[in-house]
Amino acid sequence: MRFAKLAALIATFLAAIAALVWAFLPQPLLVEITTIRRGAMQVSVSAEGVTRIRDPWTVTAPLTGTVARSPVQVGDAVKRGETTVAVIRPAEPAFLDARARAQAEAAVVEAEA
C-alpha cells in the first residue's frame, strides 16, 4: 500500500512537471509568405530646407527630375545670365519590361511606315 501511494505521488509529480514544460515551450511564429519577383528598385531621399531671401521668386521646372546641390553658397553674389543656381537632372524613364518594350518598338515601326 505504501508503495502504491509513493508511485501515485511520483506519477502525479512527473505529470505536473511534464505539463509545465509543455506549457512553457516556445510557440511557432506566424509569418506571411509570398512569391519573390524581380523588379525595379527605386530609392529616393526627400528633404526640406529653409531659405532667407529679400525678394521672393517662383522657380518652376516643366519636367520631372532631381535638383543637384546648388553651387551657390550663402552670401554669394549672383548675376542674371551668368550664375547657375540649380542643375536639374531629368528623371530616368520608367523601367520597361520585355512586353512593353516590344509594343513600343512595334508602335515606332508602325509610325515610321
Backbone atoms as SQL, in Angstrom:
CREATE TABLE atoms (id INTEGER PRIMARY KEY, chain TEXT, resi INTEGER, resn TEXT, atom TEXT, x REAL, y REAL, z REAL);
INSERT INTO atoms VALUES
  (1, 'A', 1, 'MET', 'N', 0.823, -1.181, 0.000),
  (2, 'A', 1, 'MET', 'CA', 0.000, 0.000, 0.000),
  (3, 'A', 1, 'MET', 'C', 0.870, 1.250, 0.000),
  (4, 'A', 2, 'ARG', 'N', 1.897, 1.244, 0.788),
  (5, 'A', 2, 'ARG', 'CA', 2.795, 2.382, 0.850),
  (6, 'A', 2, 'ARG', 'C', 3.480, 2.603, -0.500),
  (7, 'A', 3, 'PHE', 'N', 3.858, 1.528, -1.174),
  (8, 'A', 3, 'PHE', 'CA', 4.497, 1.613, -2.487),
  (9, 'A', 3, 'PHE', 'C', 3.528, 2.199, -3.521),
  (10, 'A', 4, 'ALA', 'N', 2.263, 1.841, -3.460),
  (11, 'A', 4, 'ALA', 'CA', 1.264, 2.349, -4.401),
  (12, 'A', 4, 'ALA', 'C', 1.070, 3.854, -4.223),
  (13, 'A', 5, 'LYS', 'N', 1.037, 4.318, -2.973),
  (14, 'A', 5, 'LYS', 'CA', 0.900, 5.758, -2.717),
  (15, 'A', 5, 'LYS', 'C', 2.123, 6.519, -3.232),
  (16, 'A', 6, 'LEU', 'N', 3.313, 5.963, -2.994),
  (17, 'A', 6, 'LEU', 'CA', 4.547, 6.607, -3.455),
  (18, 'A', 6, 'LEU', 'C', 4.605, 6.648, -4.981),
  (19, 'A', 7, 'ALA', 'N', 4.199, 5.559, -5.626),
  (20, 'A', 7, 'ALA', 'CA', 4.183, 5.513, -7.091),
  (21, 'A', 7, 'ALA', 'C', 3.180, 6.521, -7.649),
  (22, 'A', 8, 'ALA', 'N', 2.004, 6.641, -7.027),
  (23, 'A', 8, 'ALA', 'CA', 1.000, 7.611, -7.473),
  (24, 'A', 8, 'ALA', 'C', 1.497, 9.038, -7.278),
  (25, 'A', 9, 'LEU', 'N', 2.176, 9.299, -6.171),
  (26, 'A', 9, 'LEU', 'CA', 2.717, 10.633, -5.910),
  (27, 'A', 9, 'LEU', 'C', 3.802, 10.992, -6.926),
  (28, 'A', 10, 'ILE', 'N', 4.691, 10.055, -7.218),
  (29, 'A', 10, 'ILE', 'CA', 5.752, 10.303, -8.208),
  (30, 'A', 10, 'ILE', 'C', 5.149, 10.501, -9.594),
  (31, 'A', 11, 'ALA', 'N', 4.145, 9.706, -9.957),
  (32, 'A', 11, 'ALA', 'CA', 3.489, 9.848, -11.262),
  (33, 'A', 11, 'ALA', 'C', 2.803, 11.204, -11.379),
  (34, 'A', 12, 'THR', 'N', 2.147, 11.647, -10.316),
  (35, 'A', 12, 'THR', 'CA', 1.486, 12.957, -10.321),
  (36, 'A', 12, 'THR', 'C', 2.513, 14.079, -10.444),
  (37, 'A', 13, 'PHE', 'N', 3.609, 13.962, -9.713),
  (38, 'A', 13, 'PHE', 'CA', 4.670, 14.963, -9.772),
  (39, 'A', 13, 'PHE', 'C', 5.278, 15.031, -11.174),
  (40, 'A', 14, 'LEU', 'N', 5.558, 13.876, -11.776),
  (41, 'A', 14, 'LEU', 'CA', 6.119, 13.855, -13.137),
  (42, 'A', 14, 'LEU', 'C', 5.129, 14.408, -14.157),
  (43, 'A', 15, 'ALA', 'N', 3.842, 14.127, -13.975),
  (44, 'A', 15, 'ALA', 'CA', 2.824, 14.667, -14.876),
  (45, 'A', 15, 'ALA', 'C', 2.749, 16.189, -14.757),
  (46, 'A', 16, 'ALA', 'N', 2.864, 16.701, -13.532),
  (47, 'A', 16, 'ALA', 'CA', 2.836, 18.155, -13.335),
  (48, 'A', 16, 'ALA', 'C', 4.059, 18.809, -13.977),
  (49, 'A', 17, 'ILE', 'N', 5.237, 18.196, -13.817),
  (50, 'A', 17, 'ILE', 'CA', 6.457, 18.727, -14.448),
  (51, 'A', 17, 'ILE', 'C', 6.318, 18.702, -15.969),
  (52, 'A', 18, 'ALA', 'N', 5.800, 17.597, -16.508),
  (53, 'A', 18, 'ALA', 'CA', 5.616, 17.498, -17.964),
  (54, 'A', 18, 'ALA', 'C', 4.631, 18.550, -18.465),
  (55, 'A', 19, 'ALA', 'N', 3.558, 18.805, -17.715),
  (56, 'A', 19, 'ALA', 'CA', 2.578, 19.823, -18.108),
  (57, 'A', 19, 'ALA', 'C', 3.200, 21.212, -18.092),
  (58, 'A', 20, 'LEU', 'N', 4.024, 21.509, -17.103),
  (59, 'A', 20, 'LEU', 'CA', 4.694, 22.813, -17.049),
  (60, 'A', 20, 'LEU', 'C', 5.678, 22.982, -18.202),
  (61, 'A', 21, 'VAL', 'N', 6.449, 21.942, -18.496),
  (62, 'A', 21, 'VAL', 'CA', 7.400, 22.020, -19.612),
  (63, 'A', 21, 'VAL', 'C', 6.652, 22.242, -20.917),
  (64, 'A', 22, 'TRP', 'N', 5.574, 21.513, -21.125),
  (65, 'A', 22, 'TRP', 'CA', 4.795, 21.659, -22.361),
  (66, 'A', 22, 'TRP', 'C', 4.171, 23.057, -22.455),
  (67, 'A', 23, 'ALA', 'N', 3.711, 23.614, -21.335),
  (68, 'A', 23, 'ALA', 'CA', 3.069, 24.931, -21.335),
  (69, 'A', 23, 'ALA', 'C', 4.054, 26.047, -21.668),
  (70, 'A', 24, 'PHE', 'N', 5.323, 25.886, -21.282),
  (71, 'A', 24, 'PHE', 'CA', 6.302, 26.948, -21.499),
  (72, 'A', 24, 'PHE', 'C', 7.178, 26.728, -22.725),
  (73, 'A', 25, 'LEU', 'N', 6.864, 25.748, -23.557),
  (74, 'A', 25, 'LEU', 'CA', 7.610, 25.579, -24.806),
  (75, 'A', 25, 'LEU', 'C', 7.331, 26.776, -25.708),
  (76, 'A', 26, 'PRO', 'N', 8.321, 27.253, -26.465),
  (77, 'A', 26, 'PRO', 'CA', 8.074, 28.400, -27.345),
  (78, 'A', 26, 'PRO', 'C', 7.089, 28.038, -28.457),
  (79, 'A', 27, 'GLN', 'N', 6.180, 28.967, -28.708),
  (80, 'A', 27, 'GLN', 'CA', 5.177, 28.760, -29.749),
  (81, 'A', 27, 'GLN', 'C', 5.753, 29.183, -31.101),
  (82, 'A', 28, 'PRO', 'N', 5.357, 28.532, -32.193),
  (83, 'A', 28, 'PRO', 'CA', 5.853, 28.942, -33.510),
  (84, 'A', 28, 'PRO', 'C', 5.303, 30.322, -33.879),
  (85, 'A', 29, 'LEU', 'N', 6.101, 31.094, -34.627),
  (86, 'A', 29, 'LEU', 'CA', 5.686, 32.425, -35.061),
  (87, 'A', 29, 'LEU', 'C', 4.875, 32.323, -36.344),
  (88, 'A', 30, 'LEU', 'N', 3.796, 33.072, -36.415),
  (89, 'A', 30, 'LEU', 'CA', 3.017, 33.139, -37.640),
  (90, 'A', 30, 'LEU', 'C', 3.662, 34.169, -38.559),
  (91, 'A', 31, 'VAL', 'N', 3.893, 33.797, -39.803),
  (92, 'A', 31, 'VAL', 'CA', 4.524, 34.694, -40.764),
  (93, 'A', 31, 'VAL', 'C', 3.706, 34.714, -42.044),
  (94, 'A', 32, 'GLU', 'N', 3.865, 35.800, -42.797),
  (95, 'A', 32, 'GLU', 'CA', 3.232, 35.890, -44.105),
  (96, 'A', 32, 'GLU', 'C', 4.199, 35.370, -45.146),
  (97, 'A', 33, 'ILE', 'N', 3.671, 34.684, -46.143),
  (98, 'A', 33, 'ILE', 'CA', 4.528, 34.199, -47.222),
  (99, 'A', 33, 'ILE', 'C', 4.033, 34.790, -48.532),
  (100, 'A', 34, 'THR', 'N', 4.952, 34.950, -49.464),
  (101, 'A', 34, 'THR', 'CA', 4.617, 35.496, -50.773),
  (102, 'A', 34, 'THR', 'C', 5.636, 35.002, -51.778),
  (103, 'A', 35, 'THR', 'N', 5.366, 35.238, -53.046),
  (104, 'A', 35, 'THR', 'CA', 6.321, 34.846, -54.075),
  (105, 'A', 35, 'THR', 'C', 7.327, 35.966, -54.273),
  (106, 'A', 36, 'ILE', 'N', 8.518, 35.596, -54.645),
  (107, 'A', 36, 'ILE', 'CA', 9.585, 36.571, -54.871),
  (108, 'A', 36, 'ILE', 'C', 9.666, 36.847, -56.361),
  (109, 'A', 37, 'ARG', 'N', 9.705, 38.126, -56.726),
  (110, 'A', 37, 'ARG', 'CA', 9.792, 38.529, -58.129),
  (111, 'A', 37, 'ARG', 'C', 10.885, 39.565, -58.297),
  (112, 'A', 38, 'ARG', 'N', 11.482, 39.573, -59.478),
  (113, 'A', 38, 'ARG', 'CA', 12.440, 40.616, -59.819),
  (114, 'A', 38, 'ARG', 'C', 11.675, 41.866, -60.216),
  (115, 'A', 39, 'GLY', 'N', 12.220, 42.997, -59.854),
  (116, 'A', 39, 'GLY', 'CA', 11.575, 44.238, -60.219),
  (117, 'A', 39, 'GLY', 'C', 12.525, 45.406, -60.029),
  (118, 'A', 40, 'ALA', 'N', 12.082, 46.548, -60.463),
  (119, 'A', 40, 'ALA', 'CA', 12.902, 47.749, -60.332),
  (120, 'A', 40, 'ALA', 'C', 12.859, 48.238, -58.890),
  (121, 'A', 41, 'MET', 'N', 13.973, 48.709, -58.415),
  (122, 'A', 41, 'MET', 'CA', 14.044, 49.263, -57.064),
  (123, 'A', 41, 'MET', 'C', 14.259, 50.765, -57.183),
  (124, 'A', 42, 'GLN', 'N', 13.457, 51.505, -56.491),
  (125, 'A', 42, 'GLN', 'CA', 13.569, 52.955, -56.561),
  (126, 'A', 42, 'GLN', 'C', 13.886, 53.480, -55.171),
  (127, 'A', 43, 'VAL', 'N', 14.957, 54.221, -55.076),
  (128, 'A', 43, 'VAL', 'CA', 15.366, 54.809, -53.807),
  (129, 'A', 43, 'VAL', 'C', 15.339, 56.321, -53.978),
  (130, 'A', 44, 'SER', 'N', 14.703, 57.003, -53.057),
  (131, 'A', 44, 'SER', 'CA', 14.669, 58.460, -53.148),
  (132, 'A', 44, 'SER', 'C', 14.839, 59.055, -51.754),
  (133, 'A', 45, 'VAL', 'N', 15.346, 60.260, -51.739),
  (134, 'A', 45, 'VAL', 'CA', 15.530, 60.987, -50.490),
  (135, 'A', 45, 'VAL', 'C', 14.816, 62.322, -50.639),
  (136, 'A', 46, 'SER', 'N', 13.962, 62.616, -49.700),
  (137, 'A', 46, 'SER', 'CA', 13.263, 63.895, -49.707),
  (138, 'A', 46, 'SER', 'C', 13.687, 64.679, -48.475),
  (139, 'A', 47, 'ALA', 'N', 13.948, 65.948, -48.666),
  (140, 'A', 47, 'ALA', 'CA', 14.361, 66.782, -47.544),
  (141, 'A', 47, 'ALA', 'C', 13.768, 68.175, -47.718),
  (142, 'A', 48, 'GLU', 'N', 13.606, 68.854, -46.620),
  (143, 'A', 48, 'GLU', 'CA', 13.097, 70.215, -46.648),
  (144, 'A', 48, 'GLU', 'C', 14.177, 71.157, -46.160),
  (145, 'A', 49, 'GLY', 'N', 14.176, 72.350, -46.698),
  (146, 'A', 49, 'GLY', 'CA', 15.151, 73.341, -46.280),
  (147, 'A', 49, 'GLY', 'C', 14.480, 74.690, -46.070),
  (148, 'A', 50, 'VAL', 'N', 15.181, 75.583, -45.444),
  (149, 'A', 50, 'VAL', 'CA', 14.666, 76.918, -45.168),
  (150, 'A', 50, 'VAL', 'C', 15.648, 77.925, -45.749),
  (151, 'A', 51, 'THR', 'N', 15.115, 78.922, -46.457),
  (152, 'A', 51, 'THR', 'CA', 15.961, 79.974, -47.015),
  (153, 'A', 51, 'THR', 'C', 15.483, 81.319, -46.496),
  (154, 'A', 52, 'ARG', 'N', 16.391, 82.269, -46.504),
  (155, 'A', 52, 'ARG', 'CA', 16.037, 83.641, -46.152),
  (156, 'A', 52, 'ARG', 'C', 16.377, 84.502, -47.363),
  (157, 'A', 53, 'ILE', 'N', 15.362, 85.091, -47.967),
  (158, 'A', 53, 'ILE', 'CA', 15.575, 85.880, -49.181),
  (159, 'A', 53, 'ILE', 'C', 14.914, 87.249, -49.029),
  (160, 'A', 54, 'ARG', 'N', 15.415, 88.189, -49.830),
  (161, 'A', 54, 'ARG', 'CA', 14.842, 89.537, -49.804),
  (162, 'A', 54, 'ARG', 'C', 13.630, 89.628, -50.723),
  (163, 'A', 55, 'ASP', 'N', 13.806, 89.156, -51.950),
  (164, 'A', 55, 'ASP', 'CA', 12.720, 89.219, -52.934),
  (165, 'A', 55, 'ASP', 'C', 12.308, 87.798, -53.309),
  (166, 'A', 56, 'PRO', 'N', 11.056, 87.439, -53.084),
  (167, 'A', 56, 'PRO', 'CA', 10.633, 86.076, -53.434),
  (168, 'A', 56, 'PRO', 'C', 10.484, 85.908, -54.943),
  (169, 'A', 57, 'TRP', 'N', 10.921, 84.785, -55.450),
  (170, 'A', 57, 'TRP', 'CA', 10.791, 84.437, -56.858),
  (171, 'A', 57, 'TRP', 'C', 10.245, 83.019, -56.931),
  (172, 'A', 58, 'THR', 'N', 9.366, 82.785, -57.870),
  (173, 'A', 58, 'THR', 'CA', 8.845, 81.439, -58.083),
  (174, 'A', 58, 'THR', 'C', 9.611, 80.816, -59.232),
  (175, 'A', 59, 'VAL', 'N', 10.242, 79.687, -58.957),
  (176, 'A', 59, 'VAL', 'CA', 11.002, 78.974, -59.983),
  (177, 'A', 59, 'VAL', 'C', 10.318, 77.640, -60.206),
  (178, 'A', 60, 'THR', 'N', 9.932, 77.377, -61.450),
  (179, 'A', 60, 'THR', 'CA', 9.294, 76.102, -61.764),
  (180, 'A', 60, 'THR', 'C', 10.049, 75.430, -62.891),
  (181, 'A', 61, 'ALA', 'N', 9.944, 74.125, -62.936),
  (182, 'A', 61, 'ALA', 'CA', 10.580, 73.349, -64.000),
  (183, 'A', 61, 'ALA', 'C', 9.510, 72.482, -64.656),
  (184, 'A', 62, 'PRO', 'N', 9.383, 72.555, -65.979),
  (185, 'A', 62, 'PRO', 'CA', 8.340, 71.776, -66.657),
  (186, 'A', 62, 'PRO', 'C', 8.769, 70.330, -66.905),
  (187, 'A', 63, 'LEU', 'N', 9.544, 69.760, -66.006),
  (188, 'A', 63, 'LEU', 'CA', 9.997, 68.385, -66.179),
  (189, 'A', 63, 'LEU', 'C', 10.165, 67.725, -64.830),
  (190, 'A', 64, 'THR', 'N', 10.215, 66.409, -64.875),
  (191, 'A', 64, 'THR', 'CA', 10.418, 65.645, -63.649),
  (192, 'A', 64, 'THR', 'C', 11.890, 65.327, -63.524),
  (193, 'A', 65, 'GLY', 'N', 12.441, 65.529, -62.357),
  (194, 'A', 65, 'GLY', 'CA', 13.858, 65.233, -62.176),
  (195, 'A', 65, 'GLY', 'C', 14.300, 65.531, -60.764),
  (196, 'A', 66, 'THR', 'N', 15.599, 65.539, -60.584),
  (197, 'A', 66, 'THR', 'CA', 16.168, 65.848, -59.277),
  (198, 'A', 66, 'THR', 'C', 17.053, 67.075, -59.399),
  (199, 'A', 67, 'VAL', 'N', 17.071, 67.858, -58.358),
  (200, 'A', 67, 'VAL', 'CA', 17.899, 69.059, -58.342),
  (201, 'A', 67, 'VAL', 'C', 19.208, 68.718, -57.649),
  (202, 'A', 68, 'ALA', 'N', 20.317, 68.990, -58.339),
  (203, 'A', 68, 'ALA', 'CA', 21.634, 68.756, -57.743),
  (204, 'A', 68, 'ALA', 'C', 21.909, 69.850, -56.718),
  (205, 'A', 69, 'ARG', 'N', 22.904, 69.616, -55.897),
  (206, 'A', 69, 'ARG', 'CA', 23.262, 70.644, -54.910),
  (207, 'A', 69, 'ARG', 'C', 23.635, 71.941, -55.626),
  (208, 'A', 70, 'SER', 'N', 23.220, 73.029, -55.057),
  (209, 'A', 70, 'SER', 'CA', 23.477, 74.322, -55.668),
  (210, 'A', 70, 'SER', 'C', 24.940, 74.716, -55.471),
  (211, 'A', 71, 'PRO', 'N', 25.603, 75.173, -56.544),
  (212, 'A', 71, 'PRO', 'CA', 26.985, 75.614, -56.394),
  (213, 'A', 71, 'PRO', 'C', 27.088, 76.980, -55.708),
  (214, 'A', 72, 'VAL', 'N', 25.961, 77.642, -55.531),
  (215, 'A', 72, 'VAL', 'CA', 25.950, 78.962, -54.918),
  (216, 'A', 72, 'VAL', 'C', 25.865, 78.798, -53.404),
  (217, 'A', 73, 'GLN', 'N', 26.765, 79.460, -52.694),
  (218, 'A', 73, 'GLN', 'CA', 26.790, 79.400, -51.237),
  (219, 'A', 73, 'GLN', 'C', 26.068, 80.618, -50.660),
  (220, 'A', 74, 'VAL', 'N', 25.762, 80.543, -49.393),
  (221, 'A', 74, 'VAL', 'CA', 25.093, 81.650, -48.715),
  (222, 'A', 74, 'VAL', 'C', 25.987, 82.884, -48.785),
  (223, 'A', 75, 'GLY', 'N', 25.414, 83.990, -49.217),
  (224, 'A', 75, 'GLY', 'CA', 26.163, 85.240, -49.275),
  (225, 'A', 75, 'GLY', 'C', 26.828, 85.503, -50.616),
  (226, 'A', 76, 'ASP', 'N', 26.859, 84.509, -51.537),
  (227, 'A', 76, 'ASP', 'CA', 27.465, 84.723, -52.854),
  (228, 'A', 76, 'ASP', 'C', 26.605, 85.682, -53.673),
  (229, 'A', 77, 'ALA', 'N', 27.275, 86.501, -54.452),
  (230, 'A', 77, 'ALA', 'CA', 26.559, 87.400, -55.354),
  (231, 'A', 77, 'ALA', 'C', 26.179, 86.633, -56.615),
  (232, 'A', 78, 'VAL', 'N', 24.977, 86.857, -57.098),
  (233, 'A', 78, 'VAL', 'CA', 24.531, 86.211, -58.331),
  (234, 'A', 78, 'VAL', 'C', 24.173, 87.285, -59.341),
  (235, 'A', 79, 'LYS', 'N', 24.442, 87.001, -60.620),
  (236, 'A', 79, 'LYS', 'CA', 24.140, 87.942, -61.693),
  (237, 'A', 79, 'LYS', 'C', 23.273, 87.248, -62.725),
  (238, 'A', 80, 'ARG', 'N', 22.335, 88.005, -63.274),
  (239, 'A', 80, 'ARG', 'CA', 21.444, 87.458, -64.267),
  (240, 'A', 80, 'ARG', 'C', 22.232, 87.022, -65.502),
  (241, 'A', 81, 'GLY', 'N', 21.964, 85.779, -65.951),
  (242, 'A', 81, 'GLY', 'CA', 22.603, 85.275, -67.159),
  (243, 'A', 81, 'GLY', 'C', 23.977, 84.673, -66.940),
  (244, 'A', 82, 'GLU', 'N', 24.591, 84.870, -65.780),
  (245, 'A', 82, 'GLU', 'CA', 25.937, 84.363, -65.542),
  (246, 'A', 82, 'GLU', 'C', 25.997, 83.274, -64.475),
  (247, 'A', 83, 'THR', 'N', 25.023, 83.226, -63.612),
  (248, 'A', 83, 'THR', 'CA', 25.099, 82.324, -62.468),
  (249, 'A', 83, 'THR', 'C', 24.131, 81.161, -62.640),
  (250, 'A', 84, 'THR', 'N', 24.620, 79.956, -62.394),
  (251, 'A', 84, 'THR', 'CA', 23.763, 78.780, -62.377),
  (252, 'A', 84, 'THR', 'C', 23.382, 78.509, -60.930),
  (253, 'A', 85, 'VAL', 'N', 22.103, 78.658, -60.638),
  (254, 'A', 85, 'VAL', 'CA', 21.648, 78.475, -59.269),
  (255, 'A', 85, 'VAL', 'C', 21.292, 77.017, -59.003),
  (256, 'A', 86, 'ALA', 'N', 20.734, 76.339, -59.993),
  (257, 'A', 86, 'ALA', 'CA', 20.332, 74.943, -59.796),
  (258, 'A', 86, 'ALA', 'C', 20.561, 74.159, -61.078),
  (259, 'A', 87, 'VAL', 'N', 20.920, 72.899, -60.920),
  (260, 'A', 87, 'VAL', 'CA', 21.066, 71.984, -62.050),
  (261, 'A', 87, 'VAL', 'C', 20.041, 70.873, -61.847),
  (262, 'A', 88, 'ILE', 'N', 19.163, 70.714, -62.827),
  (263, 'A', 88, 'ILE', 'CA', 18.117, 69.693, -62.723),
  (264, 'A', 88, 'ILE', 'C', 18.484, 68.536, -63.637),
  (265, 'A', 89, 'ARG', 'N', 18.622, 67.364, -63.037),
  (266, 'A', 89, 'ARG', 'CA', 18.897, 66.152, -63.820),
  (267, 'A', 89, 'ARG', 'C', 17.556, 65.485, -64.120),
  (268, 'A', 90, 'PRO', 'N', 17.264, 65.215, -65.395),
  (269, 'A', 90, 'PRO', 'CA', 15.983, 64.567, -65.716),
  (270, 'A', 90, 'PRO', 'C', 15.881, 63.198, -65.059),
  (271, 'A', 91, 'ALA', 'N', 14.660, 62.830, -64.697),
  (272, 'A', 91, 'ALA', 'CA', 14.433, 61.517, -64.086),
  (273, 'A', 91, 'ALA', 'C', 14.621, 60.437, -65.134),
  (274, 'A', 92, 'GLU', 'N', 15.055, 59.275, -64.680),
  (275, 'A', 92, 'GLU', 'CA', 15.221, 58.144, -65.583),
  (276, 'A', 92, 'GLU', 'C', 13.840, 57.692, -66.045),
  (277, 'A', 93, 'PRO', 'N', 13.704, 57.291, -67.317),
  (278, 'A', 93, 'PRO', 'CA', 12.397, 56.818, -67.767),
  (279, 'A', 93, 'PRO', 'C', 12.006, 55.554, -67.008),
  (280, 'A', 94, 'ALA', 'N', 10.723, 55.312, -66.947),
  (281, 'A', 94, 'ALA', 'CA', 10.234, 54.139, -66.220),
  (282, 'A', 94, 'ALA', 'C', 10.780, 52.861, -66.846),
  (283, 'A', 95, 'PHE', 'N', 11.018, 51.876, -66.021),
  (284, 'A', 95, 'PHE', 'CA', 11.536, 50.589, -66.471),
  (285, 'A', 95, 'PHE', 'C', 10.504, 49.918, -67.366),
  (286, 'A', 96, 'LEU', 'N', 10.942, 49.456, -68.541),
  (287, 'A', 96, 'LEU', 'CA', 10.054, 48.758, -69.461),
  (288, 'A', 96, 'LEU', 'C', 10.360, 47.272, -69.420),
  (289, 'A', 97, 'ASP', 'N', 9.339, 46.468, -69.216),
  (290, 'A', 97, 'ASP', 'CA', 9.566, 45.036, -69.296),
  (291, 'A', 97, 'ASP', 'C', 9.606, 44.631, -70.772),
  (292, 'A', 98, 'ALA', 'N', 9.883, 43.372, -71.048),
  (293, 'A', 98, 'ALA', 'CA', 10.074, 42.914, -72.429),
  (294, 'A', 98, 'ALA', 'C', 8.824, 43.134, -73.271),
  (295, 'A', 99, 'ARG', 'N', 7.654, 42.885, -72.706),
  (296, 'A', 99, 'ARG', 'CA', 6.419, 43.033, -73.473),
  (297, 'A', 99, 'ARG', 'C', 6.160, 44.496, -73.823),
  (298, 'A', 100, 'ALA', 'N', 6.315, 45.384, -72.848),
  (299, 'A', 100, 'ALA', 'CA', 6.083, 46.807, -73.091),
  (300, 'A', 100, 'ALA', 'C', 7.097, 47.356, -74.082),
  (301, 'A', 101, 'ARG', 'N', 8.366, 46.897, -73.977),
  (302, 'A', 101, 'ARG', 'CA', 9.387, 47.341, -74.919),
  (303, 'A', 101, 'ARG', 'C', 9.035, 46.894, -76.343),
  (304, 'A', 102, 'ALA', 'N', 8.566, 45.638, -76.501),
  (305, 'A', 102, 'ALA', 'CA', 8.191, 45.132, -77.823),
  (306, 'A', 102, 'ALA', 'C', 7.022, 45.925, -78.389),
  (307, 'A', 103, 'GLN', 'N', 6.049, 46.256, -77.551),
  (308, 'A', 103, 'GLN', 'CA', 4.914, 47.053, -78.014),
  (309, 'A', 103, 'GLN', 'C', 5.361, 48.448, -78.441),
  (310, 'A', 104, 'ALA', 'N', 6.266, 49.052, -77.683),
  (311, 'A', 104, 'ALA', 'CA', 6.747, 50.388, -78.030),
  (312, 'A', 104, 'ALA', 'C', 7.525, 50.364, -79.334),
  (313, 'A', 105, 'GLU', 'N', 8.379, 49.348, -79.521),
  (314, 'A', 105, 'GLU', 'CA', 9.135, 49.243, -80.771),
  (315, 'A', 105, 'GLU', 'C', 8.207, 49.005, -81.952),
  (316, 'A', 106, 'ALA', 'N', 7.159, 48.195, -81.768),
  (317, 'A', 106, 'ALA', 'CA', 6.191, 47.959, -82.840),
  (318, 'A', 106, 'ALA', 'C', 5.455, 49.244, -83.188),
  (319, 'A', 107, 'ALA', 'N', 5.138, 50.053, -82.191),
  (320, 'A', 107, 'ALA', 'CA', 4.457, 51.323, -82.451),
  (321, 'A', 107, 'ALA', 'C', 5.357, 52.270, -83.229),
  (322, 'A', 108, 'VAL', 'N', 6.662, 52.278, -82.924),
  (323, 'A', 108, 'VAL', 'CA', 7.603, 53.125, -83.661),
  (324, 'A', 108, 'VAL', 'C', 7.696, 52.668, -85.108),
  (325, 'A', 109, 'VAL', 'N', 7.813, 51.352, -85.325),
  (326, 'A', 109, 'VAL', 'CA', 7.898, 50.818, -86.692),
  (327, 'A', 109, 'VAL', 'C', 6.631, 51.151, -87.457),
  (328, 'A', 110, 'GLU', 'N', 5.476, 51.022, -86.812),
  (329, 'A', 110, 'GLU', 'CA', 4.210, 51.330, -87.469),
  (330, 'A', 110, 'GLU', 'C', 4.117, 52.817, -87.802),
  (331, 'A', 111, 'ALA', 'N', 4.603, 53.670, -86.918),
  (332, 'A', 111, 'ALA', 'CA', 4.545, 55.108, -87.168),
  (333, 'A', 111, 'ALA', 'C', 5.479, 55.517, -88.297),
  (334, 'A', 112, 'GLU', 'N', 6.625, 54.835, -88.418),
  (335, 'A', 112, 'GLU', 'CA', 7.578, 55.162, -89.481),
  (336, 'A', 112, 'GLU', 'C', 7.113, 54.661, -90.838),
  (337, 'A', 113, 'ALA', 'N', 6.250, 53.653, -90.869),
  (338, 'A', 113, 'ALA', 'CA', 5.804, 53.062, -92.141),
  (339, 'A', 113, 'ALA', 'C', 4.809, 53.940, -92.850);
